[in-house]
């Protein structure tokens, strides 16, 4: 089972075998409600287990440091930097 970072929540992928009639019912419910099969299954499981879903991840910012190396020197050419070979 792998963890996937979605734009809004952390999800996990897994494989389960379910009854074909149950899958048919899930597909019908998804069509009727205009939702994806994934959404319907998540909502039904959350309701059955009693867990709230859809918690958003806290947005964090990364600080990237650097060093001031000075500006570009006037008239600097490659030939001035390297010795004759």
HELIX and SHEET records of a PDB file:
HELIX    1   1 UNK A   20  UNK A   33  1                                  14    
HELIX    2   2 UNK A   37  UNK A   49  1                                  13    
HELIX    3   3 UNK A   78  UNK A   81  1                                   4    
SHEET    1   A 2 UNK A   2  UNK A   5  0                                        
SHEET    2   A 2 UNK A  10  UNK A  13 -1                                        
END                                                                             
